[in-house]
Amino acid sequence: PQAIAIKKVLDFEINPAISAHGGHITLLDVKEHIAYIQMSGGCQGCGSADATLKQGVVVAIQKAVPEILEVLDTTDHGSGVNPYYSAGRGH
């Protein structure tokens, strides 16, 4: 039930909003009040990914499923193609 509610939040609230930047968030698992997510597309490697997670994703998930105490991002942002910043440009 928690996973279904979280997937609804991602599919109907979060992903439509971040798709404008080519981003997508997937729920990987829910264990012991922790939701494990992965960011892809424009979110992977984006300098704003942490803010998006803390200010948007976590808030929306915990509002819909208060039992979720933590949302962990399992994305390897270092290997992503960063859509806004690139090494060597001085950003």
Secondary structure, 3 states (H helix, E strand, C coil): CHHHHHHHHHHHHHHHHHHHHCEEEEEEEEECCEEEEEEEECCCCCCCHHHHHHHHHHHHHHHHCCCCCEEEECCCHHHCCCCCCCCCCCC
